Amino acid sequence: MPSKESSPESQLSAEAYETGLAIDKIRKEIEKVIVGQVEIINFMIAALLTDGHVLLEGVPGVAKTLISKLLAKCIAVDFTRIQFTPDLMPTDIIGTTVFDMKRSEFHYKKGPIFSNVVLIDEINRAPAKTQAALMEVMEEKQVSVDGHTYKLDPPFFVVATQNPVEQEGTYKLPEAQLDRFIFKLVATYPSLEEEEIMLRRFKSDFYGNREDQINPVLSGADLLKFRKVVEQIFIKDELITYIAQIVDRTRNNSDLYLGASPRASLGILKASKALALMNGRGFVTPDDIKKAVFPVLNHRLILSYEREIEGIELKEVIESLIRKVEVPK
């Protein structure tokens, strides 16, 4: 439950307090079905609040698709699921121009991307041309066909899933396209306790009746309003410098072949503000920034050849560079 602080810069406005209450309602609705995956849920909500998109990675059966569907059900907006396959063409996503026999003229038939929340299942299954068409829509929030531009209605939120295990018949996303996602989140196996709770919860619900109990708790207009609230969260200039120093170290690091882009800096800034609000604060702390760094950077950085051969994990490198940057007092 969000709380109100006493200092001027930390004082939560009425709008911010309302946003915190709505976020709590979203969590509670999703937890009617999902056991665990708390970090995944929190960062997906943070992406919604910052107008970002999410790449969700995990082995089959860890509720990647289900979490996305439930999150969409919590918002009274349109939801579309698109299964990516090797034969999927760009027009299957963005739509195409068709000839109307009755009127003897061409008209544009919109594709499934024209929705508010779009779930892309197994994004790495489709060929590069189809992936590129999706990335253009994600960035520009519009589709251009035959010289005409068609705007997508806000909010527009994409969750793309991929399986890290089975790589046969897949097309790896290029780094420039990965950069379009604010977060890459990794869904893990539940703990023993969480798995037991899940089994007890569904021992008499084989057919997902609990999903029908999920209710919308906010509208698309509410979400757009809450995004404005996130913008107003206070952040000190010293913390902006702190973010810039962290990202700069990724570009001057012998452990890394590719550093982070300015889009990553903005991603950390936006995410830290969202996390502050989600924790009931009207101001950003260094801990908010540290928490945002890994999901923002883990798909944007490439290890150097030497470190990859040594078996060094990217997470170790990111944690090391964070430790080397002085935390503002």
QUISULSUL-V768643 format. One record per backbone hydrogen bond with DSSP energy under -0.5 kcal/mol. NH is the residue of the N-H (numbers start at 0). CO is the residue of the C=O. If there is no record, write none. Layout:
# QUISULSUL-V768643
[[NH CO] [NH CO]]
This chain:
# QUISULSUL-V768643
[[4 9] [9 6] [10 6] [10 7] [16 12] [17 13] [18 14] [19 15] [20 16] [21 17] [22 18] [23 19] [24 20] [25 21] [26 22] [27 23] [28 24] [29 25] [30 26] [31 28] [32 29] [33 29] [35 33] [40 36] [41 37] [42 38] [43 39] [44 40] [45 41] [46 42] [47 43] [48 44] [49 45] [49 46] [50 47] [51 46] [53 157] [54 182] [55 53] [55 159] [56 54] [56 184] [57 161] [61 58] [66 62] [67 63] [68 64] [69 65] [70 66] [71 67] [72 68] [73 69] [74 71] [75 217] [76 71] [76 74] [79 116] [81 118] [83 81] [83 120] [87 84] [91 88] [92 89] [93 89] [94 90] [95 108] [97 106] [99 97] [99 104] [100 98] [103 99] [104 99] [106 97] [108 95] [109 107] [110 93] [111 91] [112 92] [113 110] [114 112] [115 77] [116 77] [117 115] [117 156] [118 79] [118 116] [119 117] [119 158] [120 81] [120 118] [122 160] [124 121] [125 122] [129 126] [130 126] [131 127] [132 128] [133 129] [134 130] [135 131] [136 132] [137 133] [138 134] [139 135] [140 136] [142 149] [144 142] [144 147] [147 144] [149 142] [150 148] [151 140] [156 115] [158 117] [159 53] [159 157] [160 119] [161 55] [163 161] [166 164] [169 166] [170 123] [171 169] [176 173] [177 173] [178 174] [179 176] [180 177] [181 52] [182 52] [183 294] [184 54] [184 182] [186 56] [186 184] [194 190] [195 191] [196 192] [197 193] [198 194] [199 195] [200 196] [201 197] [202 199] [204 201] [207 204] [210 207] [211 208] [212 209] [213 210] [216 73] [217 73] [219 75] [222 218] [223 219] [224 220] [225 221] [226 222] [227 223] [228 224] [229 225] [230 226] [231 227] [231 228] [232 229] [233 281] [239 235] [240 236] [241 237] [242 238] [243 239] [244 240] [245 241] [246 242] [247 243] [248 244] [249 245] [249 246] [250 246] [250 247] [251 247] [255 252] [256 301] [257 301] [263 260] [264 260] [265 261] [266 262] [267 263] [268 264] [269 265] [270 266] [271 267] [272 268] [273 269] [274 270] [275 271] [276 272] [277 273] [278 274] [278 275] [279 276] [280 275] [281 9] [283 233] [287 284] [288 284] [289 285] [290 286] [291 287] [292 288] [293 289] [294 290] [295 291] [296 292] [297 293] [299 296] [300 296] [301 257] [303 254] [307 303] [308 304] [309 305] [310 306] [310 307] [311 306] [315 312] [316 312] [317 313] [318 314] [319 315] [320 316] [321 317] [322 318] [323 319] [324 321] [325 323]]
